[in-house]
């Protein structure tokens, strides 16, 4: 047996915080900080909508992205993301580091192919 949070409580929190159809992702070249404002990408400042599945077992996974980002004229390394409640303004709900930083040159596109938010341990 594992001790931890109860899955139904965690699932409710995840679904309430990261709505199923509206989570917006912003790119960063370093740790975005608690406000999600530090080290924002210069290549694209757009927040792209991610569609999230309903939480299950203490985790919530992205099912699709509305589009990818196109670098508008700089070369940089994307290393972090921030997750927002709206395409503009709104509130930041989380920040995360990519598994590996990605070089991003002027004119190139960047796609996020996987995103999972999980809280552990889950009691079983």
N, C-alpha and C positions, 0 to 999 in steps of 0.2 A: 504494500500500500504506500502511496505517496501522499504527503501532506502538502497543503498549499491553498490557494484560492479556489473557490467553487466555480466551475466552468460557466454556469448560468449567470453568475454575477459578472464575471470577466466579459462574457459575450455581450451582456447588456451594456456594459461600459464601453466596449469597443464599438458597438453599433451606434451608441449615442454620440460618441466622440468623433468617430470617422464614419459619417453617414454612408449608406450603401451606394448611393449614386453620385455623391458630391465630395470628393476629396481632391484638392488641387496641389500639384507638386511643383516646387521651384528648385532650380539648380544652383549649386554653390561650389566655389573653388577651395573651400576650407570649412571649418566648423561654423555653422550658422549662428550659434549662440542661442540662448533661451528665447530671444525675440524673433529669431529667424531672419535677422537683418544683416548679419556679418558675412562678408566674403561672397556676396551675391554674384552670380555669373554676369559678365558683361556681354557675352555673346548672345544671350537671350535672357531677358528679365521676365518673360511670360511664365505664368503658372498654367500648367496643363492639367485638365481634368482626368482623374483616374476613377474608374468604376470599380467598386469594391464589392465582394460577395458578403453575404451575411456571416457574422462571426460564428465559429464552431470550435469547440474544444479549446477555447482560450486563444484562438488566432483568427486573423482576418486577412484575406488575400485579395490582391488586385486581379480583376478579370480582364480589364482592357484599359488602354489609354486613348483619349480622344484624338491625339496627334503626337508627333515628335517635335523636338525643338530644332530650329535651324540657326546656326551661328551666323550672326549678322556682321562679322568683320573683325574678329580677334582670334588669337590662339590662346587656349587656356586648358587647364586640367580640371575636370569636374570630379570632385571627391565626396560631396555631400548633397543631401536634399533636405528640404523642409516641406511639411505637409500643412496645408491651409484650409480654412473653412470657405473661402471664396476666391474667385479669379482675381479680384482686386480688393484691397482693404481686407476685411475679415480678421481672423485670429490664427496664429500658428498653433497647431496641436502637437507637433512632434518634429524632431530633427533626427537624421540618421546619416551614417557614413556608408558609402558604397562599398561593396566587397573589395573592389580595386578601383583606384582613380583611373579616369579615362581621358586621354588626350583628345582635344576637340579643336579642330582648325577652322579658320574662316570658311564659310560656305558649306561646311559639313552639317549633317543632322545627328541628333542624339536621341535614342529611344530608350525608354525604361521598359524592360521586358518582364520584370518580376518585382513584386513588392509584397511582403508579408509582415504584418504587425502581430507579435505574439507576446503574451504575458505568461511567465512561468514562475514557480511550479503550479500545476493544476492538481487539486486533490482528486484521487481516484478511489 
